[in-house]
Amino acid sequence: MHETYVHKTAFRTHEVHYEFLVTPFGLTNAPSTFQGLMNEVFRSHLRKFVLVFFDNILVFSQDWHKHMEHLRKVFSLLMKNSLFAELSKYSFGEDKVEYLGHYVSATRVSTNPKKLRAVQEWPIPTTVKQLRGLLGLTSYYKRFVKVYGSISKQLTDILKDSFLWNKKWNHYLQGVGLLASTAYHPQTDEQSEAVNKCLETSLRCMTGRTPFEALYGFQPPLHMPYFPHDSIVAAVDTYMTDRESMIRILKYHLKKAQDRMKVQADKKRTEREFSVEDKVYLKLQPYKQGIVAVRPFEKLSPRFFGPFEILDKIGKVAYKLKLLASAQIHSVFHVSQLKRAIRATNCSAQLLMSDGDSDNQIKQPAAILERRIIRRGNKVAAQVLVH
């Protein structure tokens, strides 16, 4: 990484400040930046005797003498630009090599037998999602399958309708059978549920009503449980019994969906419990909370402050902390905002504005000059002009 850019990757924990000396691929634009570097390094030799995709370097030559010469040029460029390669991941002098999922030789480019075998052993799909995954996998190798479009058309067409696998479609897999694509459509992979949830939330915010009330103009009817044979009319009894059965099925699937969502959410949660006199760090957001001392670069401000001593436990999930005497913030915090202090350190930052800095002082109005009433959405709010 260029020395002038090292400070831009700086980040801070609650104990110490770090910076990257090499390009971290987890940052935005890091892969494209590295690929741009490799293209610039090998610009004069690309597509002549070398191909580069990130750290995959393919050197090809017509004979052994030229191959050695090409390798010297490649290694010289790597050394010149301080780029290092791990020897265990590279092979030399091969007649056929695996490159980006394909086998490349002097005569042709062929598919990887392991991936072909994976397609042949692919289980028979029973849902639309599984069938779409199979077609996404096979389309990666469609250039190796003659008339792939005609072969896969019958399988593609059935994605448009309700899908139930039929044995007559098995023979289409023989010509198409090849791994799953990560691409998906909004109506699959449970994306429609997420979209519907967003639309429902937006509708509630805009109208203040439930989707049912907005559509029909009245509140949904109150459900009154029905017991078999409560009605002497056979048709009514059958209808109400079927209705109760459907409601039970709906409740079951809703409960199942809630449990599934809870299991996924719990994967990102941890069990935290502290005792009185324990030391903890406090998580704050300096760019949202004005009580934290202002810094020129809020992105580099610490996320955790402290450690602070726990004075008392409030309820099951809240704790009262011993903050600084001049702190302008409530001393009770949810357990999710706390982190156990492994070892004692000094406070990483102040929790208040600096009294000595006039720019950071909280300003008080001298007088109210004018008042007015405005409308914000469906509510009325008051504004004042101060001196």
C-alpha positions in Angstrom: 0.0 0.0 0.0 1.3 3.5 -0.8 2.5 5.3 2.2 0.3 8.3 1.6 -2.8 6.1 1.8 -1.9 4.1 4.9 -3.6 6.6 7.3 -6.9 6.3 5.4 -7.3 2.7 6.6 -6.8 3.6 10.2 -9.3 2.3 12.7 -9.5 2.3 16.5 -10.5 -0.2 19.1 -11.3 0.7 22.7 -7.7 0.1 23.6 -5.4 1.0 20.7 -5.2 2.5 17.2 -4.4 0.3 14.2 -3.7 0.9 10.5 -3.3 -1.5 7.5 0.2 -1.8 5.9 -1.2 -4.0 3.1 -4.4 -3.8 1.2 -7.3 -5.4 3.2 -9.7 -7.1 0.8 -12.6 -6.6 3.2 -12.7 -2.9 2.5 -14.8 -1.3 -0.3 -13.0 -1.2 -3.7 -10.0 -3.2 -2.4 -10.4 -6.1 -4.9 -10.7 -3.7 -7.9 -7.8 -1.7 -6.6 -5.6 -4.8 -6.4 -6.8 -6.0 -9.8 -5.9 -2.6 -11.2 -2.4 -2.9 -9.7 -1.9 -6.3 -11.3 -3.0 -5.0 -14.7 -0.7 -2.0 -14.4 2.3 -4.2 -13.4 1.8 -6.7 -16.3 0.4 -4.2 -18.8 3.1 -4.7 -21.4 2.8 -8.5 -21.3 -0.9 -9.1 -20.8 -2.5 -11.5 -23.4 0.9 -12.0 -25.0 2.2 -14.7 -22.6 0.5 -13.9 -19.2 -3.0 -13.7 -17.9 -3.8 -12.2 -14.4 -7.0 -12.5 -12.3 -6.2 -11.2 -8.8 -3.5 -13.5 -7.5 -4.1 -16.1 -10.3 -1.2 -15.7 -12.7 -1.2 -17.9 -15.8 2.0 -17.9 -17.9 1.8 -19.7 -21.3 4.5 -20.3 -23.9 5.0 -22.2 -27.1 8.2 -24.0 -26.0 10.3 -24.5 -23.0 13.0 -22.0 -23.9 10.4 -19.1 -24.2 8.6 -20.3 -21.1 11.8 -19.9 -19.0 12.2 -16.4 -20.5 8.6 -15.5 -19.7 8.9 -16.7 -16.2 12.0 -14.5 -15.6 10.1 -11.5 -16.8 7.1 -12.2 -14.6 9.3 -12.8 -11.5 11.3 -9.7 -12.2 8.1 -7.6 -12.3 6.9 -9.1 -9.0 10.2 -8.4 -7.3 10.3 -4.8 -8.7 6.9 -4.0 -7.3 7.4 -5.8 -4.0 4.8 -8.5 -4.7 5.2 -11.9 -3.2 3.8 -15.3 -4.2 3.4 -18.4 -2.1 5.4 -21.2 -3.7 3.1 -24.0 -2.4 0.2 -22.6 -4.4 1.9 -22.5 -7.7 3.0 -25.1 -10.3 5.5 -24.9 -13.1 6.2 -26.6 -16.4 2.7 -28.2 -16.7 1.1 -29.2 -20.0 -2.4 -28.7 -18.5 -3.4 -26.5 -15.6 -6.5 -25.7 -13.7 -7.4 -22.0 -14.1 -10.6 -20.3 -12.7 -12.6 -23.6 -12.7 -11.4 -24.8 -16.2 -8.6 -26.9 -17.5 -6.4 -25.1 -19.9 -4.0 -26.9 -22.3 -2.2 -26.2 -25.5 -5.0 -27.5 -27.6 -8.2 -26.5 -25.8 -10.1 -25.2 -22.8 -12.1 -27.9 -21.1 -14.4 -28.2 -18.1 -13.4 -29.5 -14.7 -14.3 -33.2 -14.4 -15.0 -32.7 -10.7 -17.7 -30.1 -11.4 -19.2 -32.2 -14.1 -19.4 -35.1 -11.7 -21.1 -32.8 -9.1 -23.7 -31.9 -11.7 -24.3 -35.6 -12.6 -24.8 -36.4 -8.9 -27.1 -33.4 -8.3 -30.3 -34.6 -6.5 -33.5 -34.5 -8.4 -35.2 -31.1 -7.7 -38.5 -31.1 -6.0 -39.1 -27.3 -5.6 -38.7 -24.2 -7.8 -35.8 -23.0 -5.8 -33.9 -26.3 -6.3 -34.6 -26.4 -10.0 -33.5 -22.8 -10.4 -30.3 -23.6 -8.6 -29.6 -26.5 -11.0 -30.2 -24.4 -14.0 -28.0 -21.6 -12.6 -25.2 -24.2 -12.2 -25.6 -25.7 -15.7 -25.7 -22.3 -17.4 -22.2 -21.6 -16.3 -21.0 -24.4 -18.7 -23.6 -23.7 -21.4 -20.8 -22.9 -23.9 -19.6 -26.5 -23.6 -23.1 -28.0 -24.2 -24.4 -28.0 -27.8 -27.9 -26.4 -28.2 -28.1 -25.8 -24.5 -31.0 -23.4 -24.9 -33.2 -26.0 -26.6 -32.3 -28.7 -24.0 -33.0 -26.5 -21.0 -36.1 -24.8 -22.5 -38.6 -27.4 -21.1 -37.0 -27.0 -17.6 -37.0 -23.2 -17.9 -40.7 -23.0 -18.9 -41.9 -24.9 -15.9 -40.4 -22.2 -13.6 -43.2 -19.9 -14.7 -45.9 -22.1 -13.3 -46.5 -24.0 -10.0 -43.8 -26.6 -9.9 -44.1 -30.3 -9.0 -41.4 -32.6 -10.4 -42.5 -35.2 -12.9 -40.5 -38.2 -14.0 -40.9 -37.3 -17.6 -38.5 -34.4 -17.0 -35.7 -36.6 -15.8 -34.2 -37.0 -19.3 -33.7 -33.3 -19.7 -31.3 -33.4 -16.8 -29.0 -35.7 -18.8 -28.2 -32.9 -21.3 -28.3 -30.0 -18.9 -26.8 -31.6 -15.8 -23.9 -29.2 -14.7 -23.3 -25.9 -10.1 -25.7 -23.5 -8.5 -25.7 -19.8 -9.3 -25.8 -17.2 -6.6 -28.3 -15.2 -8.6 -31.9 -15.2 -7.6 -35.2 -13.4 -8.5 -37.2 -11.2 -6.1 -40.0 -13.8 -6.0 -37.8 -16.6 -4.8 -35.4 -17.4 -1.9 -37.8 -15.9 0.6 -37.2 -12.4 -0.9 -41.0 -11.8 -1.5 -41.6 -12.1 2.3 -38.9 -9.4 2.9 -40.4 -7.1 0.3 -43.9 -7.6 1.6 -42.7 -6.8 5.1 -41.1 -3.5 3.9 -44.3 -2.6 2.0 -46.4 -3.3 5.1 -44.2 -1.2 7.3 -44.3 1.7 4.7 -48.0 1.5 4.5 -48.5 1.6 8.2 -46.2 4.7 8.4 -48.0 6.6 5.6 -51.6 5.8 6.5 -51.5 4.9 10.2 -53.6 1.9 9.4 -53.2 -1.8 8.9 -53.1 -3.1 5.2 -56.5 -4.8 5.8 -58.1 -1.6 7.0 -56.6 0.4 4.2 -57.9 -2.0 1.6 -61.4 -2.8 2.9 -62.1 0.4 5.0 -62.8 -1.4 8.3 -61.0 -3.3 11.0 -60.6 -7.1 10.5 -63.4 -9.1 12.1 -62.8 -10.5 15.5 -62.2 -14.2 15.4 -64.6 -16.3 17.5 -63.6 -19.9 18.0 -66.0 -22.5 16.6 -66.5 -25.9 18.0 -67.7 -28.9 15.9 -71.5 -29.4 15.8 -72.2 -25.9 17.3 -74.5 -25.3 14.3 -77.4 -27.6 13.4 -77.0 -26.7 9.7 -74.7 -29.2 8.2 -73.3 -26.9 5.5 -72.5 -24.2 8.1 -70.9 -26.7 10.4 -68.7 -28.1 7.6 -67.7 -24.5 6.5 -66.8 -23.4 10.0 -64.9 -26.6 10.8 -62.8 -26.2 7.6 -62.2 -22.5 8.5 -60.9 -23.4 12.0 -58.6 -26.0 10.5 -57.2 -23.5 8.0 -56.7 -21.0 10.8 -54.8 -23.6 12.8 -52.6 -24.3 9.8 -51.9 -20.6 9.3 -51.0 -20.2 13.0 -48.7 -23.2 12.8 -46.8 -21.8 9.8 -46.6 -18.3 11.3 -45.2 -19.8 14.5 -42.7 -21.8 12.4 -41.6 -18.7 10.5 -41.2 -16.8 13.8 -39.1 -19.5 15.3 -36.9 -19.6 12.2 -36.4 -15.9 12.3 -35.5 -16.1 16.0 -33.0 -18.8 15.4 -31.3 -16.7 12.7 -31.4 -13.6 14.9 -30.0 -15.4 17.9 -26.9 -16.4 15.9 -25.8 -12.8 16.1 -26.6 -12.4 19.8 -24.6 -13.3 22.9 -25.7 -14.0 26.5 -24.4 -11.2 28.6 -24.8 -10.7 32.4 -22.8 -8.6 34.8 -22.5 -8.2 38.5 -22.2 -5.1 40.7 -18.7 -3.7 40.7 -17.8 -5.3 37.4 -15.9 -3.1 34.9 -17.5 -2.6 31.5 -17.0 -0.6 28.3 -19.9 1.6 27.1 -20.8 1.7 23.4 -21.8 5.2 22.1 -22.3 6.7 18.6 -20.3 10.0 18.6 -21.8 11.0 15.2 -25.3 10.8 16.7 -24.9 11.7 20.3 -23.9 15.3 20.9 -22.7 14.7 24.5 -19.5 13.1 23.2 -16.5 15.4 22.6 -16.4 16.5 18.9 -13.5 15.3 16.8 -12.5 16.4 13.3 -13.0 12.8 12.0 -16.0 11.1 13.6 -15.4 7.9 11.7 -12.2 7.3 13.6 -13.8 8.1 17.0 -13.9 5.2 19.5 -17.0 3.2 19.7 -16.5 2.1 23.3 -15.8 4.4 26.3 -14.6 3.5 29.7 -14.2 1.2 31.6 -16.9 2.1 34.1 -18.0 0.4 37.2 -21.5 -1.1 37.5 -23.4 0.4 40.5 -26.7 -1.5 40.2 -28.7 -3.9 38.0 -32.0 -2.4 36.8 -34.5 -5.1 35.9 -33.2 -8.0 33.8 -31.4 -6.3 30.9 -30.3 -2.8 32.1 -27.4 -1.6 34.4 -26.6 1.6 36.1 -23.0 2.8 35.6 -20.7 5.1 37.6 -20.0 7.8 35.0 -18.0 10.9 35.3 -19.4 13.5 37.6 -19.8 16.0 34.7 -21.5 13.5 32.4 -24.5 14.8 30.5 -26.1 11.5 29.9 -28.3 9.1 31.8 -26.4 6.5 33.7 -28.7 3.5 32.9 -27.9 1.5 29.8 -29.2 -1.6 28.0 -27.0 -4.7 28.3 -26.4 -4.6 24.5 -24.5 -1.4 24.9 -22.1 -2.8 27.4 -19.0 -5.0 26.9 -17.0 -6.6 29.7 -13.6 -5.0 30.4 -11.0 -7.8 30.3 -8.2 -5.7 31.8 -8.3 -2.2 33.4 -7.4 0.8 31.2 -7.9 4.5 31.4 -11.0 6.1 29.9 -10.5 6.2 26.2 -12.4 9.4 25.7 -14.5 12.0 27.5 -18.3 11.7 27.7 -18.8 15.4 27.7 -18.1 18.5 25.5 -14.8 20.1 26.4 -15.5 23.2 28.6 -12.3 24.8 27.3 -13.3 24.7 23.7 -15.8 27.4 22.8 -16.9 25.6 19.7 -17.9 22.6 21.7 -19.8 24.3 24.4 -23.6 23.8 24.6 -25.1 27.2 23.7 -28.2 28.5 25.6 -30.6 31.0 23.9 -30.7 34.5 25.2 -34.3 35.2 24.2 -37.2 33.9 22.2 -37.9 36.3 19.4 -40.8 34.6 17.6 -43.0 31.5 17.6 -44.9 29.7 14.8 -46.9 26.5 14.2 -46.0 24.2 11.3 -47.2 20.8 10.0 -45.0 17.8 9.9 -46.8 15.0 8.2 -50.0 14.4 10.1 -48.8 16.2 13.3 -48.5 19.8 14.4 -45.2 21.1 15.7 -44.0 24.4 17.2 -40.9 26.3 16.1 -39.2 29.2 17.9 -36.8 31.8 16.6 -34.1 32.4 19.3 -31.4 35.1 19.8 
